């Protein structure tokens, strides 16, 4: 399902298993549990890296579960808890997209502060328009919060465009692309080390992210109270 | 502290002291606010405000040294809060000034100093010296509410906002232009001041109605006006 590894100040969450890393109730619960664990031991200087293995980063929700009567709402609400946890995480977060990321899988990747992708493999794809499914409100708010270009948002969300690495950089969706899984992994660790070296205060970092994405935090119920400055 | 000079159509506000880092202390904040109100009272068609500074710093933000020198930690927090609240009217004054405003950032601009520059309509900086830096994430200081709104209003690029606010990136001139934070970056103090004056001349020659200019500017930043308590009026339609 997923593993959590600590490598000095880096927490590495890896999606495992064979089912295209589809977000089933079990996987979502496992991710939520891992995030809670990281939160409980993280200190200033910690960084979270979320990655995956194989052809897919994640191919979205486990469809049979999600489409079952009455389950779609539950599925999307369960997923929103995961997005909320990431958006209010007290340390920097990096998603490492080594393969295809579709629908909820794309959302999972986009919920991180920094997104790195492979140049030579994998696409980002919001499949909902092609599948005839609607987007929950927090999906669209997330896209508006994270992707600045209106044209890029239109192409991705309304146009169902399959976006490869280079394009994703040009469209302002990801922060960088690397050729090959190894180089991508190394780039993520390098970025994580640079961010970790700043030793940011977790409460302040979380509050600042909230200031960057206020609409998203409201729609996810992730708004926190005022925090005192420590001089 | 600061001087306000009238030169033809221009109001030139200068933070003074070559060796100063122009910390926004209560005294400097009061002086700048007073100067802005003076400029407003003398505004005519074609007026332009140019704000600049002297030396290595444009402004290094609030006077944290003064805050920390308080008797107790809670007094220190009160001092910081006092500066935050008294700086708010400066941003409000700049957003509602009835004339175009140009910041000529000849040195480092950090935290509230960066906010001061960004509150102007146009920002020029040096390409050979000086950085723009939101130090708060490194200092562990949360942003005042109106800072986040100011940066969201003025920094169009989402990636730039994340890099500046969440990552505390120190942005040099060329990058600041690329990220759309400043309007231009020039090599050397003379060139950046020259660019500021040249733009000011072009703006002044348009002889805009100050009240209309102010209302149009405010209408560009509704969220910022709301948080600053500035009402966005619709002035009566002029002779059409």
Contacts between the chains, C-beta under 8 A, distances in Angstrom:
chain1	res1	chain2	res2	distance
A	92	B	166	7.9
A	113	B	162	7.0
A	113	B	166	6.5
A	145	B	158	7.5
A	146	B	158	6.6
A	147	B	158	7.1
A	148	B	156	7.2
A	148	B	157	5.7
A	148	B	158	3.9
A	148	B	159	6.8
A	172	B	157	7.7
A	172	B	158	7.1
A	172	B	159	6.0
A	175	B	159	7.5
A	195	B	167	7.4
A	198	B	137	7.5
A	198	B	138	6.3
A	198	B	168	6.8
A	200	B	137	5.6
A	200	B	138	7.2
A	200	B	140	7.3
A	201	B	140	3.9
A	204	B	136	7.5
A	204	B	137	6.6
A	204	B	140	4.9
A	204	B	141	6.9
A	204	B	142	5.5
A	205	B	137	6.5
A	205	B	166	7.4
A	207	B	142	4.8
A	207	B	143	7.7
A	208	B	136	7.3
A	208	B	137	5.7
A	208	B	142	7.1
A	208	B	143	6.6
A	208	B	165	5.9
A	208	B	166	5.5
A	209	B	166	6.0
A	211	B	143	5.5
A	211	B	147	7.9
A	211	B	148	3.5
A	211	B	165	6.9
A	212	B	148	7.4
A	212	B	152	7.8
A	212	B	161	5.9
A	212	B	162	6.2
A	212	B	165	5.9
A	212	B	166	5.9
A	214	B	148	7.4
A	214	B	152	8.0
A	226	B	142	7.5
A	227	B	142	5.2
A	228	B	77	6.3
A	229	B	77	6.0
A	229	B	80	5.8
A	229	B	140	7.7
A	229	B	141	4.8
A	229	B	142	6.1
A	230	B	140	5.9
A	230	B	141	7.9
A	231	B	64	6.7
A	231	B	67	5.7
A	231	B	68	5.3
A	231	B	73	6.8
A	231	B	76	4.5
A	231	B	77	6.4
A	231	B	80	6.3
A	231	B	141	7.8
